[in-house]
Amino acid sequence: MLVSEITIQDLKNYARVDYDEDDLLFSSILEACKLYITSYTGLTLEQIDAKEDLTMAIFVLSNELYENRTFTVLDNKVNVVIKSILDMHSINLL
């Protein structure tokens, strides 16, 4: 599945949400995840769409944003799954 193919319903299914009250929230979360990934990696939306493993980063990140309503950073460490996937595609390394 490509990043551009991810729907709000896909994110809700991943988060095991079966009601529609949070559709607006999931819409915002999906856009925030895409922007986070493009900012983190330095890739464009078209470039992240070509990397199917980034789809899982969207799902994991969106679920974390929904469940915790914030991106969890413990002891200054980002979620290892998300970090490792995004690091593989990061082109804006300093």
Phi and psi in degrees as a GROMACS rama.xvg file:
@    title "Ramachandran Plot"
@    xaxis  label "Phi"
@    yaxis  label "Psi"
@TYPE xy
-87.7579  156.284  LEU-2
-57.6827  -39.8999  VAL-3
-66.5354  -17.3632  SER-4
-89.8381  -9.29605  GLU-5
-69.1774  130.192  ILE-6
-111.137  167.22  THR-7
-59.7571  -39.3219  ILE-8
-63.1438  -37.2293  GLN-9
-60.2249  -45.2796  ASP-10
-65.1054  -40.264  LEU-11
-64.7013  -40.6643  LYS-12
-62.5009  -42.7795  ASN-13
-62.7132  -37.3336  TYR-14
-86.5499  0.0340314  ALA-15
59.0656  44.7068  ARG-16
-105.963  122.741  VAL-17
-118.308  28.1946  ASP-18
-132.059  165.213  TYR-19
-101.712  -1.23942  ASP-20
-62.5637  -26.4546  GLU-21
-100.567  16.9019  ASP-22
-59.3694  -41.8929  ASP-23
-63.9735  -40.5561  LEU-24
-62.8748  -45.5712  LEU-25
-64.7551  -33.0079  PHE-26
-63.5488  -44.6685  SER-27
-65.0439  -40.7326  SER-28
-62.6202  -43.3713  ILE-29
-60.4987  -45.9352  LEU-30
-65.5573  -40.4409  GLU-31
-63.4595  -39.7332  ALA-32
-63.9605  -43.8008  CYS-33
-62.7382  -44.1244  LYS-34
-66.306  -38.3998  LEU-35
-61.613  -45.4357  TYR-36
-66.5084  -41.9366  ILE-37
-66.2495  -38.5024  THR-38
-68.6903  -41.7938  SER-39
-66.3004  -45.2382  TYR-40
-89.8789  -25.1904  THR-41
83.624  3.30987  GLY-42
-84.212  155.958  LEU-43
-83.9939  169.945  THR-44
-60.1386  -37.4772  LEU-45
-66.0009  -37.8373  GLU-46
-71.2973  -39.3861  GLN-47
-69.3882  -26.4311  ILE-48
-67.1179  -24.942  ASP-49
-82.7531  -5.57145  ALA-50
-115.488  97.3855  LYS-51
-64.2061  -23.7408  GLU-52
-69.6922  -19.8576  ASP-53
-70.7568  -17.2359  LEU-54
-59.2834  -43.1282  THR-55
-66.2162  -35.3421  MET-56
-61.4209  -39.0784  ALA-57
-61.7392  -46.5233  ILE-58
-63.0863  -47.0303  PHE-59
-64.951  -47.384  VAL-60
-63.6586  -42.9086  LEU-61
-64.8642  -39.8574  SER-62
-65.3699  -40.3224  ASN-63
-64.3289  -42.7905  GLU-64
-63.4855  -37.8187  LEU-65
-72.0742  -48.2995  TYR-66
-66.5684  -41.3651  GLU-67
-103.876  -10.4941  ASN-68
57.6915  16.5398  ARG-69
-160.941  156.519  THR-70
-82.0335  118.632  PHE-71
-78.1703  125.138  THR-72
-126.857  112.92  VAL-73
-103.817  126.94  LEU-74
52.0987  41.4501  ASP-75
62.5655  26.3575  ASN-76
-117.88  127.023  LYS-77
-77.4371  154.709  VAL-78
-47.0912  124.423  ASN-79
-62.3896  -39.8402  VAL-80
-62.9718  -50.1111  VAL-81
-63.2285  -45.9902  ILE-82
-59.231  -44.8049  LYS-83
-67.1593  -39.3345  SER-84
-66.8816  -46.1053  ILE-85
-68.2433  -37.0561  LEU-86
-61.4758  -32.1662  ASP-87
-63.8408  -25.5574  MET-88
-113.82  3.91342  HIS-89
-71.0335  127.21  SER-90
-113.562  -2.54076  ILE-91
-108.38  40.8413  ASN-92
-70.6746  139.217  LEU-93
